[in-house]
Amino acid sequence: MSGNNKKLGDFGEEQSCRYLEANGYRLICRNYRSKAGEIDIIAAKDDSLVFIEVKTRRTTSYGMPAEAVDYKKQERYIKTALYFINSCKDKYSSYRFDIIELLIYHDKMEINHIKDAFRSRGTRYYL
């Protein structure tokens, strides 16, 4: 990843955190890592634990940012979430996987929060 992409991603995560806090979410963790992978943001709202993937782009030439979260990435995200849940002392009544898309055009930024963007499929993983 080039330095510019890293800066863009870091900017997107920072803006996403501000957006989430302004909308009543409590931030729990940023850039959580386990041997299964990484989760950009973990937050809580009401009694739900929310795992959030942030995708920031300057253009939609290759599709919308959320389209980059393919099935394989979703599977890694779910496995990583299970590591967090198993190590978490707090208990939540529900778990959710969201995607936040940020599109940055010149001096304008659009945020699209896709709630419940994907779910655990099949019987291999349980949340």
C-alpha positions in Angstrom: 0.0 0.0 0.0 1.4 3.4 -0.9 1.8 6.1 1.6 -1.0 8.1 0.0 -3.4 5.2 0.3 -2.4 4.7 4.0 -3.1 8.4 4.7 -6.4 8.2 2.9 -7.4 5.1 4.9 -6.3 6.7 8.2 -8.3 9.9 7.3 -11.4 7.7 6.5 -11.2 5.9 9.8 -10.8 9.1 11.7 -13.9 10.6 10.0 -15.8 7.4 10.5 -15.1 7.5 14.3 -16.3 11.1 14.4 -19.5 10.2 12.5 -20.2 7.2 14.8 -19.7 9.2 18.0 -22.0 11.9 16.7 -24.6 9.2 16.0 -24.6 7.7 19.5 -22.0 4.9 19.1 -19.5 4.2 21.9 -16.1 3.4 20.4 -14.5 0.3 21.9 -11.5 -0.4 19.8 -9.7 0.7 16.6 -7.6 -1.5 14.4 -8.2 -4.7 16.4 -5.8 -7.4 15.3 -5.9 -11.2 15.8 -4.3 -14.0 14.0 -7.4 -14.1 11.8 -7.2 -10.5 10.6 -8.0 -6.9 11.5 -11.2 -5.0 12.2 -11.1 -1.2 11.5 -13.5 -0.1 14.3 -15.4 -1.9 17.0 -18.2 0.1 18.6 -21.3 -0.4 20.7 -24.8 1.1 20.4 -27.5 0.2 22.8 -26.9 -3.5 23.6 -25.3 -4.3 20.2 -21.7 -4.8 19.4 -20.9 -3.5 15.9 -17.8 -4.5 13.8 -17.2 -1.8 11.2 -15.1 -2.0 8.0 -14.2 1.4 6.6 -13.6 1.9 2.9 -12.4 5.3 1.6 -12.1 6.1 -2.1 -11.5 9.2 -4.2 -13.3 7.7 -7.2 -15.9 5.1 -8.1 -14.1 4.1 -11.3 -13.7 0.6 -9.9 -17.1 0.4 -8.2 -18.4 1.6 -4.8 -16.1 1.2 -1.9 -18.3 -1.5 -0.2 -17.9 -3.7 -3.2 -14.3 -4.3 -2.1 -15.6 -6.3 0.9 -16.0 -9.6 -0.9 -17.0 -13.0 0.5 -13.4 -13.8 1.4 -12.9 -10.6 3.3 -16.3 -11.1 5.1 -15.2 -14.6 6.2 -11.9 -13.1 7.7 -13.9 -10.4 9.4 -16.2 -12.9 11.0 -13.4 -15.0 12.3 -11.6 -12.0 13.7 -14.9 -10.8 15.4 -15.1 -14.2 17.1 -11.6 -13.8 18.5 -12.7 -10.4 19.9 -16.0 -11.7 21.3 -14.3 -14.6 23.0 -11.9 -12.3 24.7 -14.5 -9.7 25.6 -15.6 -9.4 29.2 -18.8 -7.5 28.3 -21.7 -9.4 26.9 -24.0 -8.0 24.2 -27.4 -9.1 23.1 -26.5 -8.9 19.3 -23.7 -8.5 16.9 -23.6 -6.7 13.6 -21.2 -6.2 10.7 -21.4 -2.7 9.1 -19.5 -1.0 6.3 -18.8 2.7 6.2 -18.1 4.1 2.7 -16.4 7.4 2.4 -16.2 9.1 -1.0 -13.9 12.1 -1.2 -14.2 14.4 -4.2 -12.1 17.6 -4.1 -13.3 19.4 -1.0 -16.5 17.3 -0.5 -16.9 14.1 1.5 -19.9 11.7 1.4 -20.4 9.1 4.2 -22.6 6.1 3.5 -23.2 3.9 6.6 -24.4 0.4 5.5 -25.8 -1.2 8.6 -25.9 -5.0 8.8 -24.0 -5.2 5.5 -23.3 -8.9 5.8 -23.9 -11.8 8.1 -22.3 -15.1 9.1 -23.4 -17.7 6.7 -23.6 -21.5 7.1 -22.8 -23.4 10.2 -19.1 -22.9 10.6 -19.3 -19.7 12.6 -21.7 -18.7 15.3 -22.2 -15.2 16.7 
